[in-house]
Amino acid sequence: MIYSDNAATSFPKPKSVLEAMSDYFFNMGGNTGRSGHKKALEASELVFNTREYLAQLFNIKDSARIVFTKNVTESLNLALNGFLKKGDQVLTTSVEHNSVMRPLRYLEQTGTIKLFVVKANQAGIVDPAAFEDILRKEKIRLIVVSHASNVTGAVAPIGAIAKIARSYGSHTLIDAAQTAGAYPVDIAADGVDMLAFTGHKALLGPQGTGGLYIREGLEIEPLLRGGTGSNSEHEYQPELMPDKLESGTLNVIGLAGLGAGVKHVLEQGVTKIRQKEMDLTEHFIRNVAKIPGVRLYGPEDAGSRVSVVSLNITGCDPAEVAYILDRDFDIACRPGLHCAPSAHKTIGTFPQGTVRFSFGPFNNMEQINTSLKALAQISHKE
């Protein structure tokens, strides 16, 4: 199979990920922070090391500011529900995933916040100046932006947005679901306040893992309260990080796999991974645009996007195209709205959606060429 659905979840995973999870399952098995025996201490060290790998990858000074969750959706909900208060004003964009839009729309619907939306252009690109136009007029407490669109692949200039936000006393929450592990993320340089990420995409870990970075000095209220393995003599939630926001038993076996995935990314180098995926994407975009009947969406320049490419074939339903690719060519991709209806409305593909290809570090040029031939055959039949 040619797997081109890495924006949904990465596949295959490095062998080291399976080995790390297997080693925990068969040889370690302890529960982090809950006991003082060797197995528990080994588990605690494993979780600590995973935090440290992530801190190294994102250039975060204190790894204790990274809180583990089960996915980026939980991370975003933790940030939004834990940070925002009644009367706050929030600014986001028209190309966000439902993991951003649904929590924000709920908070708007219940009268907790007032929401403003910056409209991206038809390529899914957001202009930092559009944020400043609203910031001049409104007292915005939080700006929420996807680092890269899961529909068009367009990369947002988060450093520029964060700089503008700071100048107006606003904070930033970045959804890095599509960039963490595939595109350089530098917390120190970009100056973002919160970064939500998932473990099972470009970080190459298993499903059920994710996290949230929170800048020191920023206070977040927990989604859950309970046992943390620390300050057990008190009936009140501890204030120290990350314990304050990590109640209950962690997914240690998943974090073993995530640690191995992040370590693999560090060893390969994000810049090298980015270059390979950009080369594949550039080749795909340049040649698929030559196929009669194919329409592309998103930035024309591969350097302005991650390896996510949405397209449609004239006269074909996206679901039909994806079905034919799977059945006749053994190519996996994703059709539809990609849990981002607002993004599809922005680029003019709602309600039918698009066919989305998303390449990863284990794809190669031969697979790209095979996919191009398959799309040409489908388009020719129509």
VENGIUR-V463049 format. One record per pair of residues at least 12 apart in sequence whose ideal C-beta (glycine too) atoms are under 7 Angstrom apart, sorted by the first residue. I is the first residue (numbers start at 1). J is the second residue. D is the distance in whole Angstrom. If there is no record, write none. Layout:
# VENGIUR-V463049
I&J&D + I&J&D
This chain:
# VENGIUR-V463049
1&330&5 + 1&332&6 + 2&330&6 + 2&331&5 + 2&332&7 + 2&367&5 + 2&370&6 + 2&371&6 + 3&332&5 + 4&331&6 + 4&332&6 + 4&333&5 + 4&357&5 + 4&358&6 + 4&359&6 + 4&363&7 + 4&371&7 + 5&332&5 + 5&333&6 + 5&334&5 + 5&358&6 + 6&201&7 + 6&358&5 + 6&359&6 + 6&360&4 + 7&150&5 + 7&178&6 + 7&201&7 + 7&308&5 + 7&356&7 + 7&358&3 + 8&334&6 + 9&200&5 + 9&201&6 + 9&207&6 + 10&200&7 + 10&201&5 + 10&202&6 + 10&204&5 + 10&360&5 + 12&362&6 + 13&204&5 + 13&261&7 + 14&204&6 + 14&260&7 + 14&261&7 + 14&264&4 + 16&260&4 + 16&264&6 + 17&204&6 + 17&205&6 + 17&206&7 + 17&257&5 + 17&260&5 + 17&261&5 + 20&256&5 + 20&257&6 + 20&259&6 + 20&260&4 + 21&206&7 + 21&253&5 + 21&256&5 + 21&257&4 + 24&46&7 + 24&252&6 + 24&253&5 + 24&256&4 + 25&253&6 + 28&42&5 + 28&43&6 + 30&42&6 + 30&43&4 + 31&43&6 + 31&249&6 + 31&252&7 + 32&44&4 + 32&47&5 + 32&250&6 + 32&252&6 + 33&229&3 + 33&230&7 + 34&229&5 + 43&252&5 + 46&252&7 + 46&255&7 + 46&256&6 + 46&259&7 + 47&250&6 + 47&252&6 + 47&255&5 + 49&259&6 + 50&255&5 + 50&258&6 + 50&259&4 + 50&262&7 + 51&63&4 + 51&66&5 + 53&259&6 + 53&262&4 + 53&263&6 + 53&266&6 + 54&66&5 + 54&211&7 + 54&262&6 + 56&266&6 + 57&262&6 + 57&265&6 + 57&266&6 + 58&185&5 + 58&187&5 + 58&195&7 + 58&213&7 + 59&186&5 + 59&187&5 + 59&188&5 + 59&189&7 + 60&187&5 + 60&213&6 + 62&216&7 + 64&241&5 + 64&242&6 + 65&213&6 + 65&214&6 + 65&215&7 + 65&216&6 + 65&241&6 + 66&211&5 + 66&213&5 + 66&242&7 + 67&211&6 + 67&212&5 + 67&214&7 + 67&242&5 + 67&245&4 + 67&246&6 + 68&211&5 + 68&246&6 + 68&250&6 + 68&255&6 + 69&210&5 + 69&211&6 + 69&212&6 + 70&208&5 + 70&210&6 + 70&251&7 + 71&198&5 + 71&210&4 + 72&99&6 + 72&175&7 + 72&177&5 + 72&196&5 + 72&197&6 + 72&198&4 + 72&210&5 + 73&99&4 + 74&210&6 + 75&196&4 + 75&197&7 + 75&210&5 + 75&211&6 + 75&212&4 + 76&99&5 + 76&100&6 + 76&103&6 + 76&175&6 + 76&196&5 + 77&103&5 + 77&223&7 + 78&212&6 + 78&220&7 + 78&223&5 + 78&245&7 + 79&173&5 + 79&194&5 + 79&196&6 + 79&212&6 + 79&220&7 + 80&103&5 + 80&104&7 + 80&107&7 + 81&103&7 + 81&223&6 + 82&220&4 + 82&221&4 + 82&222&7 + 82&223&7 + 83&142&7 + 83&220&5 + 84&107&6 + 84&112&7 + 84&113&6 + 84&142&6 + 86&112&5 + 88&113&5 + 88&141&4 + 88&142&7 + 89&113&7 + 89&114&5 + 89&116&7 + 89&138&6 + 89&139&6 + 89&140&5 + 89&141&6 + 90&104&6 + 90&113&5 + 90&115&5 + 90&140&7 + 90&141&7 + 90&142&5 + 90&144&6 + 91&116&5 + 91&118&7 + 91&131&6 + 91&134&6 + 91&140&5 + 91&143&5 + 92&104&6 + 92&115&7 + 92&117&6 + 92&144&4 + 92&145&7 + 93&117&7 + 93&118&5 + 93&120&6 + 93&126&5 + 93&145&6 + 94&117&6 + 94&118&7 + 94&119&5 + 94&120&5 + 94&342&5 + 94&346&5 + 95&120&5 + 95&124&5 + 95&146&7 + 95&149&5 + 95&151&7 + 95&152&7 + 95&342&7 + 95&343&4 + 95&346&6 + 96&146&6 + 96&340&7 + 96&342&6 + 97&146&6 + 97&150&6 + 97&175&7 + 97&177&7 + 97&339&6 + 97&340&5 + 98&339&5 + 98&340&6 + 100&144&6 + 100&146&7 + 100&175&6 + 101&342&6 + 104&144&7 + 116&134&5 + 116&138&6 + 118&130&5 + 118&131&6 + 118&134&7 + 119&346&7 + 120&346&5 + 122&347&5 + 122&348&7 + 123&152&6 + 123&154&6 + 123&298&6 + 123&299&5 + 124&149&5 + 124&151&6 + 124&152&3 + 124&154&4 + 124&298&6 + 124&343&6 + 124&346&7 + 124&347&6 + 125&154&5 + 125&299&6 + 126&156&5 + 128&157&6 + 128&160&4 + 128&161&5 + 128&164&6 + 131&143&6 + 131&161&6 + 131&164&6 + 132&164&5 + 135&164&7 + 135&168&4 + 135&170&6 + 140&168&7 + 140&170&5 + 141&170&6 + 141&171&7 + 142&170&7 + 142&171&5 + 142&173&6 + 143&161&6 + 143&165&5 + 143&170&6 + 143&172&5 + 144&173&5 + 145&158&6 + 145&161&6 + 145&174&6 + 146&175&4 + 147&174&5 + 147&175&6 + 147&176&5 + 147&178&7 + 147&179&4 + 148&178&4 + 148&179&5 + 148&183&7 + 148&306&4 + 149&343&6 + 150&177&7 + 150&178&5 + 150&308&6 + 150&338&6 + 150&340&6 + 151&310&6 + 151&338&5 + 151&340&5 + 151&343&4 + 151&344&6 + 151&347&7 + 152&297&5 + 152&298&3 + 152&305&7 + 152&310&6 + 152&343&7 + 152&347&6 + 153&298&5 + 153&305&4 + 153&306&5 + 153&307&7 + 153&308&3 + 153&309&6 + 154&298&6 + 154&299&5 + 154&304&7 + 154&305&5 + 155&183&7 + 155&304&6 + 155&305&6 + 155&306&6 + 158&174&5 + 158&190&5 + 158&192&6 + 159&189&7 + 159&190&4 + 159&191&7 + 162&190&6 + 162&191&5 + 162&192&5 + 163&191&7 + 166&191&7 + 171&193&4 + 171&218&7 + 172&192&5 + 172&193&5 + 172&194&7 + 173&193&7 + 173&194&4 + 173&196&7 + 174&192&5 + 174&194&7 + 174&195&5 + 174&196&7 + 175&196&5 + 176&195&5 + 176&196&6 + 176&197&5 + 177&197&7 + 177&198&5 + 177&201&6 + 178&201&7 + 178&306&5 + 178&308&6 + 179&306&6 + 180&197&4 + 180&202&6 + 180&203&6 + 181&202&3 + 181&203&4 + 181&204&7 + 181&265&5 + 181&270&7 + 182&202&4 + 182&273&6 + 182&274&6 + 182&277&6 + 182&306&6 + 182&307&7 + 183&274&6 + 183&306&6 + 184&270&5 + 184&271&7 + 184&274&7 + 187&213&6 + 193&215&5 + 193&218&6 + 194&212&6 + 194&213&6 + 194&214&5 + 194&215&7 + 195&213&4 + 196&212&5 + 197&210&6 + 197&211&6 + 198&210&4 + 199&258&4 + 199&261&7 + 203&258&6 + 203&261&5 + 203&262&6 + 203&265&6 + 204&261&3 + 204&264&6 + 204&265&6 + 205&257&5 + 205&258&3 + 205&261&4 + 206&254&5 + 206&257&4 + 206&258&7 + 208&251&5 + 208&254&5 + 209&251&6 + 209&254&4 + 209&255&6 + 209&258&4 + 220&245&6 + 222&237&6 + 222&244&6 + 222&245&5 + 222&247&7 + 224&247&4 + 224&248&6 + 225&237&5 + 225&247&6 + 226&247&4 + 226&248&6 + 227&247&6 + 227&248&6 + 228&243&4 + 228&246&6 + 228&247&6 + 230&243&5 + 273&361&5 + 276&361&6 + 277&307&4 + 277&359&6 + 277&361&7 + 278&302&5 + 278&303&6 + 280&307&6 + 280&359&5 + 280&363&6 + 280&365&7 + 280&368&5 + 281&302&5 + 281&305&7 + 281&307&5 + 281&309&6 + 281&359&6 + 282&302&4 + 283&365&7 + 283&368&6 + 284&309&6 + 284&357&7 + 284&368&5 + 284&372&7 + 285&302&6 + 285&309&6 + 287&372&5 + 288&311&6 + 288&372&6 + 288&375&6 + 291&375&6 + 291&376&5 + 291&379&5 + 292&379&6 + 293&313&5 + 293&314&4 + 293&379&4 + 293&382&6 + 294&311&6 + 294&313&6 + 294&375&7 + 294&379&6 + 295&311&6 + 295&312&5 + 296&311&5 + 297&310&4 + 297&311&7 + 297&347&5 + 297&349&7 + 297&354&6 + 298&310&6 + 307&358&6 + 307&359&4 + 308&356&7 + 308&358&5 + 309&357&5 + 310&354&4 + 310&355&7 + 310&356&5 + 311&354&6 + 311&355&6 + 312&349&7 + 312&354&6 + 312&355&7 + 313&378&6 + 313&379&5 + 313&382&6 + 314&382&7 + 315&382&5 + 316&378&7 + 316&382&6 + 317&352&6 + 318&335&4 + 318&336&6 + 318&352&6 + 318&353&5 + 318&354&6 + 318&355&5 + 319&335&5 + 319&336&7 + 321&335&7 + 321&355&5 + 321&378&6 + 322&334&7 + 322&335&4 + 322&355&6 + 324&378&6 + 325&374&6 + 329&374&4 + 331&371&6 + 331&374&6 + 333&355&6 + 333&356&6 + 333&357&5 + 334&356&5 + 335&353&6 + 335&355&5 + 336&353&4 + 337&353&4 + 338&353&7 + 338&356&6 + 357&371&7
